[in-house]
Amino acid sequence: MTDENNYLTQEKFEELTKELEHLKTTKRKEIAESLEYARSLGDLSENAEYQDAREMQAATEERVTQLEYILKDPQIVTHKKSDVISLGSKVSIQKDGEKETHEYILVGSEEADIQKRKISYVSPLGNSMIGKKKGDSFTFETPNGKQNYTIKSVE
């Protein structure tokens, strides 16, 4: 786990809190029942159901530990409308030489989801936009080399 701050929106904080509660109560109970049933089948060394239940238990406990770490001291982000890009900003950018714009929301690492156009502020693209304003240009390093972008709007 990293030393990075755990920036979360209130919505994501509540979602992770619910997930943690579900894992600690419902999921742990289900796994305990699966383990008990698998033990009743006999020889544990060749018992696939027992091995599956143990793997599920390990994965669940790892996620519980991860969530407890994230939720221990989160920084709840409340975005204030500003001309300067920061966490929570909705940003529209345009690659030099193209007409199409791309819109992103800058979020904490735990909340990043490219399908929802949410990128982490510590990602190379997110980090290169922090502190910029509408009209500013910036360079972003991609696998295909450096690309130049212009910020079209900031909300």
MONORHU-V608269 format. One record per residue. N is the residue number from 0. RES is the residue in one small letter. PHI is phi as a letter, one per 40 degrees, with the letter a starting at -180 (999 if undefined). OMEGA is omega in whole degrees, 0 to 359 (NA if undefined). D_LAST is the distance of its C-alpha to the last C-alpha in Angstrom with 2 decimals. Layout:
n = (N | N)
res = (RES | RES)
phi = (PHI | PHI)
omega = (OMEGA | OMEGA)
d_last = (D_LAST | D_LAST)
This chain:
n = (0 | 1 | 2 | 3 | 4 | 5 | 6 | 7 | 8 | 9 | 10 | 11 | 12 | 13 | 14 | 15 | 16 | 17 | 18 | 19 | 20 | 21 | 22 | 23 | 24 | 25 | 26 | 27 | 28 | 29 | 30 | 31 | 32 | 33 | 34 | 35 | 36 | 37 | 38 | 39 | 40 | 41 | 42 | 43 | 44 | 45 | 46 | 47 | 48 | 49 | 50 | 51 | 52 | 53 | 54 | 55 | 56 | 57 | 58 | 59 | 60 | 61 | 62 | 63 | 64 | 65 | 66 | 67 | 68 | 69 | 70 | 71 | 72 | 73 | 74 | 75 | 76 | 77 | 78 | 79 | 80 | 81 | 82 | 83 | 84 | 85 | 86 | 87 | 88 | 89 | 90 | 91 | 92 | 93 | 94 | 95 | 96 | 97 | 98 | 99 | 100 | 101 | 102 | 103 | 104 | 105 | 106 | 107 | 108 | 109 | 110 | 111 | 112 | 113 | 114 | 115 | 116 | 117 | 118 | 119 | 120 | 121 | 122 | 123 | 124 | 125 | 126 | 127 | 128 | 129 | 130 | 131 | 132 | 133 | 134 | 135 | 136 | 137 | 138 | 139 | 140 | 141 | 142 | 143 | 144 | 145 | 146 | 147 | 148 | 149 | 150 | 151 | 152 | 153 | 154)
res = (m | t | d | e | n | n | y | l | t | q | e | k | f | e | e | l | t | k | e | l | e | h | l | k | t | t | k | r | k | e | i | a | e | s | l | e | y | a | r | s | l | g | d | l | s | e | n | a | e | y | q | d | a | r | e | m | q | a | a | t | e | e | r | v | t | q | l | e | y | i | l | k | d | p | q | i | v | t | h | k | k | s | d | v | i | s | l | g | s | k | v | s | i | q | k | d | g | e | k | e | t | h | e | y | i | l | v | g | s | e | e | a | d | i | q | k | r | k | i | s | y | v | s | p | l | g | n | s | m | i | g | k | k | k | g | d | s | f | t | f | e | t | p | n | g | k | q | n | y | t | i | k | s | v | e)
phi = (999 | c | c | c | c | c | c | b | c | d | c | c | d | c | c | c | c | c | c | c | c | c | c | c | b | c | c | c | c | c | c | c | c | c | c | c | c | c | c | c | c | h | d | c | c | b | b | c | c | c | c | c | c | c | c | c | c | c | c | c | c | c | c | d | c | c | c | c | c | c | c | c | a | c | b | c | c | b | c | b | d | a | c | c | c | a | d | g | c | c | b | b | b | b | c | d | g | b | c | c | b | b | b | b | b | c | b | c | d | c | c | d | a | c | c | c | g | b | b | c | c | c | c | d | c | d | c | c | c | d | g | c | b | d | g | c | b | a | b | b | c | b | d | c | h | c | b | b | b | b | c | c | a | b | b)
omega = (186 | 176 | 182 | 177 | 179 | 179 | 180 | 169 | 178 | 180 | 180 | 177 | 180 | 179 | 180 | 177 | 178 | 179 | 179 | 179 | 179 | 181 | 183 | 183 | 187 | 186 | 179 | 179 | 179 | 181 | 178 | 178 | 178 | 178 | 179 | 179 | 181 | 177 | 182 | 181 | 176 | 187 | 183 | 184 | 180 | 184 | 183 | 180 | 178 | 180 | 178 | 180 | 178 | 178 | 178 | 178 | 180 | 180 | 180 | 180 | 177 | 179 | 178 | 179 | 179 | 180 | 178 | 178 | 181 | 186 | 181 | 183 | 183 | 173 | 181 | 183 | 171 | 185 | 175 | 180 | 183 | 175 | 183 | 182 | 177 | 177 | 180 | 180 | 172 | 189 | 174 | 181 | 179 | 178 | 179 | 179 | 179 | 179 | 183 | 175 | 179 | 182 | 180 | 171 | 179 | 183 | 174 | 185 | 183 | 185 | 184 | 180 | 186 | 178 | 178 | 179 | 177 | 180 | 181 | 177 | 179 | 176 | 179 | 179 | 180 | 181 | 181 | 180 | 183 | 177 | 180 | 179 | 176 | 180 | 179 | 174 | 177 | 179 | 183 | 181 | 178 | 176 | 179 | 180 | 182 | 178 | 179 | 181 | 174 | 178 | 183 | 177 | 178 | 176 | NA)
d_last = (31.37 | 29.22 | 28.75 | 24.97 | 23.08 | 22.35 | 18.68 | 18.16 | 16.09 | 18.48 | 18.82 | 19.93 | 22.16 | 23.91 | 24.33 | 25.94 | 28.07 | 29.42 | 30.15 | 32.03 | 34.02 | 34.94 | 36.12 | 38.15 | 39.85 | 40.09 | 39.77 | 42.15 | 44.67 | 44.53 | 45.11 | 47.97 | 49.59 | 49.25 | 50.83 | 53.63 | 54.38 | 54.37 | 56.72 | 59.08 | 59.51 | 61.44 | 61.30 | 57.84 | 58.27 | 58.21 | 56.06 | 52.92 | 51.55 | 51.93 | 50.22 | 47.28 | 46.96 | 47.11 | 44.37 | 42.18 | 43.00 | 42.05 | 38.69 | 37.95 | 38.97 | 36.84 | 33.74 | 34.75 | 35.04 | 31.64 | 29.95 | 31.92 | 30.75 | 27.04 | 27.42 | 29.75 | 27.20 | 23.62 | 20.67 | 18.56 | 14.85 | 13.06 | 9.42 | 8.98 | 6.14 | 6.87 | 7.32 | 8.93 | 8.24 | 9.93 | 11.00 | 8.79 | 5.66 | 5.01 | 6.48 | 8.83 | 12.06 | 15.45 | 18.79 | 21.10 | 23.64 | 21.84 | 20.24 | 18.40 | 14.75 | 13.69 | 10.57 | 10.44 | 9.28 | 10.88 | 13.55 | 17.05 | 19.97 | 21.48 | 18.55 | 18.05 | 18.90 | 18.61 | 19.68 | 16.62 | 14.45 | 13.96 | 15.11 | 16.56 | 15.44 | 19.16 | 19.53 | 20.35 | 17.23 | 14.87 | 16.98 | 16.96 | 13.19 | 13.06 | 13.12 | 12.22 | 10.26 | 9.63 | 13.26 | 14.54 | 16.86 | 17.94 | 20.76 | 20.76 | 24.16 | 25.05 | 28.49 | 29.13 | 28.50 | 25.83 | 23.09 | 21.00 | 17.38 | 15.08 | 11.31 | 10.43 | 6.71 | 3.80 | 0.00)
